[in-house]
Amino acid sequence: MSGVDPDVAEGEGSLAGSPTGRTDVAETRATGDTGTTRREGTPAVSVTAATVAGAPHRSGFVAVVGRPNVGKSTLLNAIVGEPVSTTSAKPQTTRRAIRGIVTRPDSQLVLVDTPGVHRPRTLLGERLNEVVYRTWSDVDAVAVCLPADEAVGAGDEFILQRLRDAACPLVAVVTKADAVTKQALAAKLLAVAALEESLQLGWAHIVPVSARAGTGVGTLVDLLCSMLPAGPVLYPEGEATDDDTDAAIADIVRQAALERLQDELPHSVAALVDEIVPRDESDPEGQLEVRVALYVERDSQKGIVIGRGGSMLRQIGSAARPRVARLLGRPVHLAVHVRVAKEWQRDPAQLRKLGFDSPR
């Protein structure tokens, strides 16, 4: 283990700027075919694969893993510099492997945000864990998120035991460093370091960060980039993500629902884009009609999502519409409706329909 990085321990650092299934990391390396669409407002960076000061250009993939609600998506968004992954105070918000891209003159870092690993209680939970395990096998390093404001627990050990035999380096990222005192943070760093002996694993680095404050984020990116192999630019310059547009819209609508629904409901909610069409066929550059379905498991849940007189559904649509419009770069009319797919979290056919395919 390299130990705790001193620059980060002092709290200093500058902010650096597919649907469920395979992340296709190997395919991206081999073909360079990313199929990305540049997001409006993403800063352009002049990049070539040429060497910088005699050093080879580096590129590669790092998985961001951890149990649910430890700050993985918030960290990814802070590193990339824009919201490419859904965040919420409710656990298990992320249900797909989402890639965020950081492009520098000397390197290109592709971070893969994964669902929170947990002991599954449903077929959906098993599928989400499978997404993470497949991602681990395809990356150059794994960043394990461990929150500073919580003790290392059974959920963390569940993940780390499965990472002991990983073929790539492991980086411990102690998230939410701003949520505790310096003394508590130091104690957490020592506890994470002690996991090397108790769980028989090796840390390449242990880095405390605060994604919200930005401290330690730049140092983390520097370390991750230094661990990448020599390689060409994999994604066009200026790209922040290669996420599928329909999947990104579904995530936006689902997040808007998560933020407004009762605590017991979010795991039963899924979203799927039905269609995106021009509202006026004679004006192909005008307003778009975006139709999204929210799926729940029971009729009683449908009433909760719709709300009295449709009030909750209107709130969800109003909150999601501006983000969908920014993503598409066009004015939109967002039509959200609710469907019941009974026990969809346990039904293989319904899971396939909603994009949660089993491994091939």
N, C-alpha and C positions, 0 to 999 in steps of 0.2 A: 504493500500500500504506500502511496505517495504521502499519506498523511493529510491533515487539514491544511488547505491552501491559505497561507497567512494573509494574503491581500484581501481575501474574501472574509476571513474571520474578523477583520477590523471593520467590516460593513462597507467597504469601499468597492465601487464597480460602476461601470457605465452601461446603459441600456444599449444592447446591440439590435442593430436593426436587421378512398373508393368505397364505395359502399362496402359493407361488411364482407370480408373474404380476404383473399391474398392481397398483400400490399404491392406485389409485383416489383419488388426491389430488384431482383435479379434481372427481370426483363427490362427494366428501365436502364440498368447499367449496360446491358448488352446492345440495346437498340437506340437508346437516347430518345425514344418516342414517348413523350410525356402527355401529349394531348391537353396541354394547359391553356387556359384563357386568362390573359392578364387582367387583374382586377383594377378598376378605375381608382386612381389616386395612389397606386403603388409606386414608390419612387424608383426611377430607373437607375441602374448601377452599371457603369461601363466595366465589362468584365471580358477577359479572354482567358484561355487555358494556358497562356504563356507563363513562364516562371516569373516570380517576383523576387528580386534581389538574389537570384540564383536558386531559390527554393522551388521545388515542384508544386504545381497546383494540386490541391487536395479536394476530394469530393467523396461523399458517402452518406450513410443513413444511421441515425441514432434513434432507438425506440425510447419513448418516455413512458415508464410504467409505474405502477403503484396500486394500492387498494383504492376503492372509491373515495372521492372527495378529499384528496390530499393535495390538490392544486396543480394537477398535470396540465389541464387545458389552460388555466390562467398563466402558467409558466410558458407554454408554447406561444400563446398570444403575445406575451411580453417580449419574447425573443424575436418573433417575426415582426412585431411592430403594428399588427392589426389583428382584429378578431377572426381567426380562421377556424377556431374550434369552440363549440358551445360550452358556456360555463353556467353553473347554477349552484346555489347553496345545497341543493338536493343531490344525494349521491347517485352514481350510475347515470349521469347525464349523457356522457359520451358512449355511443353504441357502435361506432365504426372506427376503423383505423384512418386517421386524418393526417395528411402530411403538410407541414409548414416548411417553407424554404427560406434559408438565409444565404444570400449571395454576397461574397466579399471578393476583392481583387485577387486574393490568393487561394480562395477556397469556396466551396459550396456545401453547406450543411443542410441535410434534409431530416427534419425531426418528425417522427411518426407518433402522434398522440394515440393512445390505445384506451379501450374501455378499462375501468377499474377491475382488477382481478379479485374475485371473491369466491367463497364456497357456494356453488350454484344450487338453487332450489327449484329452478325450472329449466326447460329445454333452452329457453332464451339465454339464461345465465350460462349454460354450458357452451352455447354458440359464441357468446361474448368472450369467454375465456379462451376458446379456440382461436379467435382473432388475435389475441395477445400472444399465445404460444407460437403461432405461425410467424408472427412478426419477429419474435426473438431470433428465429433461425435465419433471418435474412439480413440482419443489420451488422454494422461495424462496431457498435457499442450500445450498451443499455444504460440509460439514466434512471435510477430508482428513486422515486420521490418519497421522502419520509418527513412528515410535518413536524416542525419544531415544537408545536404546542400540544403534542400528544406523545405519550410513551410508545416505544416500540411494542407492538402487540401481536396477537396470534395472526391477524390478517397480514401484517408485514412479513412475519416468519413464513407463512403459507407461500408467499411469493418468492422470498429469498431462498427457501429450500429448493424450489424449482429452478433457480438461477445458478445454483452452485456449480453445475457442470456446463455452464454457458461457454461457448467457444470464443466469445468476444469479451473485451474489458467491461467491468461494471463501475459506474460512477454513482456514488451516493449523493443525492441532492436533498439537502435539508431545507424544505420549503417553509414558507410563512415565518421567516426569521424575525420579521418585524413584530410578530405577535407575542414575543416573549422577551424577558430581560436578557442582558448579556450573560449573566450567570447561568440562567436556565438554558440559553443557547449553547454555552460551553459544555454544560452537563449532557445535553443532547448529542453534541458532536462526539463526546467520549463514549456515550452509549452506542452510537452507530459504529464507531471504531471497534468497540468490543465485540461486535457481531462477527468480525473476521474469525475470532477464535471460537465463539460459541456455536456458530453455524458453519464454520469451516469454508469460508468464502474469502475472496480477495477484492479489496477496493482499489481501483486505479487512482481515484481521488475522492475526497469528501468535501463537498462545497455547500456552504449555507447561502441561501438566496432569499430575497423578498421580491416576488414578481410584481407586487403592487407598488412598492417603493422603488424598484429598479436596482436595488443594491445587490451586487454579486452576479447579476445576470450577464453582464459583459464578460466577466472573468470566466464564467461557466462556458460561454460560447467559445472563448479563446481556447479553453482546455479541450472541448469537444472537437473543434476544428483541427487541433494539433494531433488528435488521435485518428483522424481519417486517413485512408490510404491515398497515395498519389492517383489522380484521376482527372478526367476532363469535366467541363461544365455539363451537368446533366439536364438542367432546365433552362429555358430562355431567361435572359436577364430581366429583372423586374417582377418575376413571378413570386407570389407569396404563398400559393398553394396550387395543387393540381386537383382539388376537390371537384367532384361532379356537381354541376349546377343544381339539378333536381334534388340531390341529396342535401346540398347546402341549404336550399330553400326549406326543405322538410325539417331540417335541424332548427332553423330560425323559428318556424311556427311552433315546433314542439317546445323549444325553450320558452317562448312567450306563454305557452300553456303551463309549463312547469312552474313558472314564476307566480302563477295566479291560482293554482289548484291546491287542494288539500294535501297534506303530507302522505296520506295513504294511497293516493291515486297515481302519481307520476309513473311508477313502474308499469302501470297498465295502459299507458298512452304511447301510441306510435303515430308517425305522420308519413304521408306518402303524397307526392305530387301527382294529380290526375292529368293535368295538361296545362300548357302555356301557349296561348294563342292571341293574336291581335284582336282587340275589341272591335276594331273597324277594319275589315278586309281591304278596304280601299286605301288605308293609311298604314302600311306595313311598319313604319317607323314610329307610330303613335303609341297610345296606351296599350299595355298588355293585360289580358285576363289570365290570372294565375289561380288555378283551382287546386286546393289542398284538402285532403281528407285526414282527420284525426280519428284514429282507431282506439276503441276501448273494448273491454272484455264483457261488460254487462250493461243491460238497459238502464239500470240505476246510475251507472257512471256516465252514461250519455247525457242524462238530465243535469248532472253536476257540471259537465263541460259546457253545455248550452247555456245554463243559467236561467234565471227567471226572465221570461220574455226575450231570451236570446242575449241577455246582458253580458254574460261571461264570454260567449263566442265573439261578440263585438269587441270586447276588451282585448282578446287575444289577437284578433285581426288588426286592430288599430296599432297594437304594439309591434307586430311583425311587419306591417306594410312598409314603413320607411326603410328597414334593413333589406327587405326583398328588392325594393326599388333601387337602392344603392348597389346591390349585387348585380342586378341586371342592367343598370345604367339607363333605365327607362321608367316612366311613370307606370304604375300598375294598379289594377283593381284586384284586390286579394279576396277571393271567395273561399271561406273555410267552412267545412261541414263535418259532421260527426257520423261515424259508422260503428256498428257493433260487430266485432269478430270474436265470438265466444271462445274464451280461454286461449287466445292466440299465442300467449307465451309458451304454451305446452303443445301446440299443434304444429307439426312439421310443415304441413301444406300452407298454413297461414304465415308461418315464419318465412317460407320461401317467397310468398307473395309480397311480404313487407321488406324483403331484401336481406334477410338473415339466413343465407344459404349455409348448408353444412359444407365442411371441407371437401375439396375434390381430390 
